[in-house]
Amino acid sequence: MAYEFKLPDLGEGLTEGEIARWLVAEGDEISEDQPLVEIATDKTTVEIPSPAAGKVAQILVGEGEVVPVGTLLVVIGSDEAPRAVPQATPVVRRIAKELGVALGSLRGTGPGGRITESDVRTAGPRTGEGRREPIRGVRRQIVEHLARAHREVPAVTYVEECDFSRVDMSLLLPTVLRASVLSLREFPELNARLEGDEIVYLERYDIGVAVQTDEGLLVPVVRSADTLTIEELRDEVDRLAEGARGGTLTPDQLRGSTFTVTSAGKLSGLIVTPLVNFPEVGILGVHRIAPRPVVRDDQVVVRRMGNLSVTFDHRVVDGARAAAFTLDVIARLESE
């Protein structure tokens, strides 16, 4: 008897998933609860165990394919193909395997819905100049997320310099997080959402922290940041950054932030314009910090200076308020 395994509902409102990696192959004998497939969703990867024991008869969706919840992924326990799966000759199956094309993702144009060689080659990698690499996993999520942010958010960036001379640089990021949270209390429109024709002012302070990983930029979330000390913020940021780089974060740790702080550390430029982490309405950037000459009391002195930027959704946040928020954060940092 065949067991048809479909992409399950992974919760949190997710409607689709990407097949990141199959952990079995057609013909394998597997046991119940054996790791079956890795599904990439919302910038993280979830390992799905097999719901049944038996022989892997057919894998119907290839690695890198993005499919909606409920899509038939694999047949376990029977060599018979599901009725809705198009058929193909052994030659066509071999070509599909060579090109990395999942037969189950194709609509056959041959007699009776049979998949032809032309169908496979059309769906396969294109030839031409340069090396091509499919967009998968975290990079696909980044592409979709940033494209939506750019398309939907009329963003403006405000920049001002800050004297970091009184900030313990070993605690830079948690100190900025703490200052940002305190300022967000005074400027609630930056800790908000735009939903339809309403602005939703959030009463929680779950701050996203941008972390660069080998797979791309992830934004794990520091929950209830307003309740944490600077030392506790440091420990939480370190824990989340380690999980992001190790690929061990859960989907819940990567969603639901209300505001984001980003710093590229040693790679920080003099100024960049971060994109708003949609559906948030603001993001604070910490840029290069270094000793620079400045004027204090009509004297040229050297101070540890850097720029702060706030990029904001102009539909929700007025420019004057964004500037005032930035200056408020700076005042807190300069008085540390």
C-alpha positions, 0 to 999 in steps of 0.5 A, spaced: 500 500 500 502 506 498 503 512 502 503 519 499 506 524 503 504 531 502 508 538 504 505 539 511 502 545 514 508 548 518 504 553 521 506 560 522 501 562 516 506 559 511 503 557 505 509 554 501 516 551 502 522 550 498 525 543 497 532 544 500 535 537 500 532 530 500 535 525 505 533 519 501 533 517 494 528 513 490 529 505 491 531 506 499 528 502 504 526 507 510 523 507 517 518 511 520 521 517 523 527 517 519 529 524 516 526 524 510 527 531 507 529 538 509 524 544 507 526 551 507 521 556 509 522 563 512 529 563 512 530 557 515 530 550 514 526 544 517 528 537 517 521 533 516 521 525 518 518 520 514 511 518 516 511 511 514 516 505 513 517 502 506 521 503 500 521 510 497 518 509 490 517 516 487 520 523 489 516 528 485 519 534 487 526 536 486 531 540 490 530 547 489 523 547 487 518 551 491 511 548 492 505 550 496 502 546 502 499 540 500 503 538 494 505 531 493 512 530 495 514 523 495 510 516 495 513 511 500 511 503 499 509 502 492 512 502 485 506 505 482 505 512 480 499 516 483 494 517 478 495 525 477 503 524 476 505 524 468 509 519 465 515 519 462 520 514 458 526 511 461 530 515 456 526 522 458 527 520 466 535 519 465 535 526 461 531 529 467 536 526 472 542 529 468 539 536 468 536 536 475 529 537 473 523 534 477 518 530 473 513 531 478 513 539 477 512 538 469 506 538 465 507 533 460 505 535 453 505 528 450 500 523 448 496 522 455 500 527 458 506 524 458 512 528 459 517 529 453 524 530 452 522 537 450 518 538 456 524 536 460 529 540 456 525 546 456 525 546 464 532 545 465 538 549 465 539 554 460 545 555 456 549 561 455 554 565 457 557 565 465 556 560 470 549 559 473 546 557 479 539 557 481 536 561 487 535 557 493 534 557 500 536 563 504 538 567 498 531 566 495 528 568 501 532 574 501 530 576 493 523 575 495 523 579 501 527 585 499 524 585 492 517 586 496 520 591 501 523 595 495 516 595 491 511 596 497 515 601 502 516 608 500 523 609 504 527 615 506 534 615 510 536 620 515 543 620 517 547 623 523 554 623 526 554 620 533 560 621 538 561 614 541 567 615 545 563 614 551 561 607 549 564 601 551 566 598 544 565 591 546 558 592 548 557 596 542 551 593 539 547 591 545 548 598 547 545 601 541 539 596 542 538 598 549 538 606 546 534 604 540 528 601 545 528 606 550 527 611 544 522 607 541 518 608 547 518 615 545 517 615 538 511 609 537 510 610 530 517 607 529 515 601 532 509 600 528 505 596 522 501 599 516 495 594 515 490 596 510 488 603 512 490 602 519 497 604 523 498 598 528 502 601 534 505 595 537 506 594 545 512 589 544 519 591 543 522 585 539 528 587 535 531 584 529 538 584 529 541 583 522 547 577 522 551 576 516 552 568 514 555 564 509 548 563 506 546 570 506 543 576 511 539 573 517 535 577 522 534 573 528 529 577 533 531 579 540 524 578 544 522 583 549 528 587 548 525 592 553 526 588 559 533 586 558 540 589 561 545 591 556 549 584 559 543 580 557 542 583 550 549 581 549 548 574 551 542 574 547 545 577 541 551 572 541 546 566 542 542 568 536 548 570 532 551 563 533 545 560 531 544 564 525 551 562 523 550 555 525 543 554 521 540 552 528 535 557 528 527 555 528 522 559 524 519 563 530 526 566 532 526 569 525 520 572 524 515 577 528 520 583 529 518 590 530 524 594 529 531 592 526 538 594 528 543 592 523 551 593 523 556 590 518 562 591 524 569 591 520 565 591 513 561 598 515 562 603 510 562 611 512 554 610 510 549 605 507 542 605 506 539 599 509 532 597 506 526 596 511 525 589 514 518 589 511 513 589 514 516 593 519 517 601 518 524 603 520 531 600 521 537 603 524 544 602 521 550 603 525 556 605 520 564 605 520 566 608 527 573 610 528 577 616 531 576 623 527 577 630 528 571 634 531 570 641 533 569 641 541 568 648 544 572 651 539 578 646 539 579 641 534 580 634 538 579 627 536 573 623 538 571 616 536 565 618 531 561 614 527 554 615 523 547 612 525 542 612 519 534 611 520 531 608 514 523 609 515 517 608 511 514 615 509 507 613 509 507 611 517 513 616 519 514 623 518 521 625 516 521 630 522 519 624 527 524 620 524 530 625 525 528 626 532 528 619 534 535 618 531 537 624 535 534 621 541 538 615 540 544 619 539 543 623 545 543 616 549 549 613 546 553 620 547 551 620 555 553 613 556 
